[in-house]
Amino acid sequence: MINHGARAWLTRLAKWLATFEDCFSHRAQRGGLHRYVQGVLNDSRRKSMEAMWARLSDPGSYQALQYFISEASWNAEAVWRRLRAVIPARSGVLVLDGTGFPKQGTASVGVARQYSGTLGKVGNCQVAVTAALWTGVQAWLLGAQLYLPKSWVTPDQRRRGRIPVTIRFQEKWRQALTLLRQVRASGITVTAVVADAEFGDCTTLRRTLHRWGLPYALGVSATVNVFPGTPRLQWPTPRPGLGRPRSRPALAAGVTACAVRDLAAHAPPRAWRVVTWRNGANAPWRARFWACRVTPAHDWRDRRVAPEVWLLCQRDLGDTPETKYYLVHLPLTASLKALVRLTHQRWAIEQQYAELKTELGLDHFEGRSFHGWHRHVVLTALAYAFLQRERQRRSNHGLTFPQVRAVMTDVLTAYYFITHPRYLDLMLKLKDIELRI
C-alpha cells in the first residue's frame, strides 16, 4: 500500500490545491484542478491531456478533463492572482523573457514562423512572454502571456483559436510591462529587472523602469546608439531683432552618438578585466568585461536626455570571442562585479524552463484554443510552485523530479490494487509460493 512519505506528500499537495479552489465555481471544476495538477506531476513522459489522464490514480472521464481545460467557465488570470498572493517568496529579481514552443503544424493558437530563443533561429512555434521571480535560491513563475502575431488577430484566425474580441495585438515589451505591473500589484517587492535584448532594445520599457525607480540589467543589440557619459548641450543665445529664439537645446560641438559595439571596439585592451561568477551551484564562469557610463541616444530624437546608465560589455575567452552588450541601471559607485552579478541573474529562467518544459510539460499542450493554452500554463506554474515549496522543507531541499515521479508511481500502484482487489489477493498468494526452477 501507499507509504507514509507518499501519503504525507499527497496531503500537502491537496492542502496547496485547496488554496486555489475558490477560483473555481463548482465541485466538478475543483476536481479538474486536482486531476490536472496531478497529471502534470505524474510519470507520463508526454504531458498532453490524454497521456496525463491515462496515468491518473482517479482519472474520471477523459472528456471531463478536456472540458475542464477547454470549455469550463473559469478564469486563468484569477488563478495567477492567487498564485502571486500565496507564494512564500515576496522579494527578488524579476526575469522577463520570451520563450518559444516549437510546433509542427499551423493549427495551434498563435503559431507562426517567428524567432524562438529555444530554437535559436526563426522557426514554426508559439512564443510566450513570461515573468519569473528569482530570489537567489529559487525561481517562481508568476505570469505568462501568449504572444499573438498580427496574422492571428484577423476574424478568421480569431474563430480558429477562439480568441476573445477583447484581445488585441500587443508587442512583447507591452506584455512584459503588463506582467511587471501585475507582479508589483500583488505586493511582491521587485528589487531589479533583467531581460535580454528583445526587451532591452525598447526605449519605452527602459524609460518606464526608470520612472518606477527600478534597477535593471537589460541586454541590447550591438547597434544601439549611446553617448559616452552625459552629452554636453548648448542653449541658444538670444539675438535681439532676429525673431523668437529657439527654446530647445542642441548638442555641443563635437558631441555625437555611436553604436555600443563601436564604443567597445575602441576600449583599450588593458581596460577589459576577467571576472568570475557562479550561477547557483553550477561551475563558475569566466569572461572579460568592460564597463563605462553612457546615455542612450534614442530619447534625443525628442530633444530629451535619457538618464545615464552603465554600458556593460562581455567578451568570451575563446579563440573567436563573442561580445554581448547590456545597459545596467545601478548607482555610479557600483563595482564591475556588481554589474556582472546582476546581469547574470537571468540564468535562473533558463534553468526554470528546463524543468518546466522537460519535466512538467509546459510546452506539451496540444489544444488549439487561446483559453486552453493559458489554463495549461497557469496550472503548470501552480504545480511548479508546489515543488518549490516542497524544496523549502528541510527534508526535501534536494527534491528532484525522479523522486516526484516515484511518489506518483507509488500512488498509482496503490490505487490500482485498491480498485482491483482480486489482483492484490493474487499477488499475496504468489508471495507464499516457493518457485522451483
N, C-alpha and C positions, 0 to 999 in steps of 0.2 A: 504493500500500500504506500501512499504518498508519505515521504519522510517529513520529520519535523521542520527541517530547514526550508524545504519547498513550501510547506503549509504556511509558515510564517511569512515567507516571501510573497505568496499569493494574498495573504491577509493584508499586507502593506500595500500591494497593488490595488486591491479592492478599496482600501481607505483613500488612496490617492485619486482613484477614478470617481469616488463619491464626491470629492471636492468639485467636480465638474457636472454633476448630474442635473443641477437646476438650470444648466444651459440647454437642457433637452426637455421637451414639453410633456412627454408621457413615457410610460414604462417600456414600450417597445423600443423607443429611441435610446433609452438608458441601457437596455440590453444590447443594442447595437454598438454603443460606445464600448462596453466591456469586451464584446467579442472582437471588435476591430482592433483594439489596442493589444489584446492577447494574440491576435493573428499577426500583428506587426512584430511582436516579441517571440513568436513561436519558431520552430525549427524548419519551416518551409524555406527552401532555397530561393524561391521566387515569391515576392510579396505582392503578386496580383491577387485580386479578391478570391478567385477560385482556388488558388494554391493555398492561401491562408485558411480559407473556410474548411478545406479538406483536412487540416491538421488541428482544428479547434476541438477542445475537450467537450464543449457544449455548443455545437455549431448552429442549432436551429436550422432554418432553411436558407439555402444559398440566395434565393430570391429576396428574402427578408434583409440579408446583409447588403445585397446590391441596392435595394430600395433605400436603405438607411443612408448610403453614401450618395446616391444619385437623385433621389426623389423626395425624401423626407424633409419636413419644414423645420430645419434648424440652421442656425447662423454660425458659420465658421469664425467670424470675427468676434462673436461673443465668447467663444472658447479661447481665442487668442488673448482677449482682455483678461479672462480669468487666469490663464496661464501666467501672464505677465504680473498679475497681482499676487500669485501664491508661490512663485519660485523663491527659494531661500536667498539667492544672490540678489542683493539690492544695489550693487555698485560695481562698475567696471568699465572697460573699454568696449565701445560698440563697433563691431566689424560689419561694414556694409559690403555686400558682394553680389555679383551677378553670376549665377551658375547655370550651366546647360544640362538638359536632359535629352540625350540623343534618342531619336525616333526613326523608325524605318519608313513609316507611311506618312500620309498627309492628313489623316482624319483627326488626330489629337488636337484639342483646342490650343491655339497659339503656335502650332508647329510651323516652321518656315526655315528656309536656308538663311542662317544668320551665324554670327560669330559666337563660338562657345569656348569659354576658358577650359571646360572639361576636355574638349576635343583639341584645343589649341589651334583651331582654324575655323573657317566657315563650314558649316555642315547642317544637315537636316535635324533640327532639335527644337525643343521648348527652352525658354530662358526664364528664370525666376530671379527676382531681386529679393535678397534676404537680409535680415538684421540679426546678429548674434551678439550676446554679451559675453565678454571674456574677462574672467576675474583674476587671471594669472595662474589659476589652478584648473578651473573648469570652464567649459563653454555651454551656453544655453541659447537655443534657437528661439527668438522672441517674435518673429514675424516674417511673412513671405507673401509676395505678390507675383502673380504670373504676368510676365510682360507680353502684351499683345501688339504685334506689328500692325501697321496701318492696314495691311491687307486683311486683317481679321476683324475689323470694325465696320465692315460692309454689311448690309442687310442679310445677304445670303450666308455669309460666314457666321453672323450672329445666330442665325437659326440653327446652323450645324452644331455650333459649340454651346448653344443655349446661354449666350452671353447677355446679361441684363442690359436694358437700354440705358441704364444709368452709368454704365461703364464706358468711358471714353479713352481714346488713345492718350497715353502718358509716356513721356520719356523716362528712361530708367532712373535718372537723377531725381526726377519728381517723385517717383515711387520710393526712392531711398529716403528722401526728406519726410515723406508721409510716415514711413516706418519709424524714423527717428522721433518725430513728434509723438507717435503713439507710445513709444518706449518711455519718453520723458514724462508723458501724461500719466503713466502708470505708477509714478513715484520712484522709479529706478534712477539712481544718480549716474549719469554718463560722464565719466572722467575724461574721455577723449574719444575721437572718432578716427578710424583707419579704413582705408579703401584703396582700390587700385586705380589706374589711370582712367578707366571707364567713367569714374565719378570725379576723380581729381582734376580732369581737364575742364570741368564745368565751373565757370566763374560764379554763377548764381549759387551753386552749392557751397563753394568756399566762402562767398560773401555772407551767406546765411549762418554758417558756423561761426564766423567772426561776430556777427550780430548777437548770437546767442552766447558768446564768450566761451566757446568750446575749443580746447586744444585739438589738433588733428595732425595726422601724417597721411598724406594722400599721394599716391603715385601720379605722375604726369608724363605726357608724351615728350619725346626729345625736342619737339618743335615748339613747345610752349614758350612764349616770349616773356622775358622779365627785364627789369632794370637792375643793374648791380646796386645794392644799397637802396637808399631812397632817392629818387631823381630830383635834381635841383630844378626849381621853377623860376621863371621870371615873370613879373607882373607888368602889365602895360603902363607906361608913363603918360599921364595926361598931357596933351599938347593943345594949348589954347588956340581956338579958332579953327580946329580941324574936325569938328563934329564930336559926336558922343564917343568916348574912349572905350576900348574893349574892356570887358569886366572879367574875362576868363584868362587864367594864366597860360603860359606856353612853356615848353621845355627849354631849359637854359642851353646856350650854345654848346654843341659837342655831346649832349646827352641823347643817347639812342638806346632802344631796346634790342636785345639779342636772344636767340634761342638758347635754352638751357644747355643743349649739347655743345654749342659754341663756347659758352662760358666755361664749361667743364674742360673742354679741349685746351683752353688757354691757361688752366690752372697749373702752376709749376709742379713737377713730379714730386718734389720734396713736401708739398702740401698734403699729399694723399697719405693717410695713415691706415695701417692694418688694425682692424677692430675684430675681436672675437665675441660672439654672442651665442646663447643657447636657447633653443626653442623647447621649453618644457624640460622633459627628462631625456630628450634626444641628444645625440652627439653635437658638440659645439661646431659652429660655422665660422668661417673667417673670410673677410673680403677687405678691399681697400675703400676708404671713404674720404670724401672731401665735402666740406660744408661752407657756405657763405650766406650772408644776408642779402635778400633780393626783394624787389617789389614786382608782383605780377603786373604785366603791362596791359592786359585786356581792358581794365577799367578806364585807361587813359583815352579810349575812344570817346567816352562821355566827359572827358576832362576831369576825371576823378582819379585821385591817387589811392590805390589799394593799400591796405596795411602791409607793413614789411614783415616778411617771414623768412624762415631758413630754407635754402635750397640744399638738399642732401643728395649727393651723387655716390652711387655704389658701383664699384668695378670689380668683377670677379678676378680670382687669382690665376686662372688658367692661361693657356698659351694664346687663346683668342678671346680675351675678356669681353663680356657684355657689360654695358653700362646702363644702370637704371637711375631714374630721377624721381625725387619726392619733394613736395612742398610741405614743410613741417611748421606748425604754429605752436612754438614753445618760447619761453622767455629768452631774451638776448643773452642771459647768463647760462643757458642750458649747455651742458657739455656735449661733445661729439658722441660719447657713449649713450647719453640720454636720448639723443636724436635717433640713434640706431635702435635702441631698445624699444622705443615707442613704435617706430616704423615697422619693426618685425613682429609686433603683436598680431599681425594679420595671419600668421601661420596657423593660429588656432582654428580658423574657419576651414582650412584645408584638412586638418585632422578630423574636424567635426563632420565634414562632408563625406570623408572616407567611411566613417561609422554609419552616418545616416543613410548613405546610398548602398554600401556594400552589405551592411548588417540589418538595417531596418527597412530597406527598400524605398527610400524617399523618391527615387526616380523610376519605380517599378509600376506606377499606376497606369492602367491600360484603358481607363474610362475616357470618354471623349467630351465630357461637359465641363464648363467653367466651374460650376459649384462643386462637382465631384473632385476635381483637381485640388481645389483649396481645402476641401474637407479631408482628403487623404493626407495632405501636407501638415495640417494642424494636428491631426491625431498622431502622426509620426513624431512631430515635435513633442507632443504630450508624453508619448512612450519614452522618448529620449530623456525628457526631463525627469521621469521616474527613475531611470537608470542612473542619472547624475545624482539624484537624491540618495539612491542606494549606495553609491560610491562614497558619499559623505559619512556613511556609517563606518565606524572604526573597523568592524569585521569585514566590510565589503569594499575597502578602499581600492583594491585592485580588481574589482569586479570586471570580468571580461564577457564578451558576447557568447563564447562557447559555454561559459557557466550558466548564462541565462537560458540558452537553448537546452542545456542539460536539465534545468529545473522544469522547463515546459515539457520536455520529453517525459520526465518523471510524472508530471500531472497527466499527460495524455495516456500513459501506460496505466496509471491508477484508474482513470476514468473508463478506459476500455474494459478492465476487469470488473469494475462496478456494474457496468451496463451489460456485460456478458458473463454472468456468474458461472455458467457451465464451463467456460474456458478456464476460469480460476480453479474450479474443482478439479478439472483435468490436470492442470499444472501441479496442484498439490499432490495428486495421486502419482504423477510421474516422478516427483521428487523422492518418493519412497521405493521406487522400483530399482533394483540392482541390475544394471545393464551388463550383459556378458557378451564380449566380442571375441 
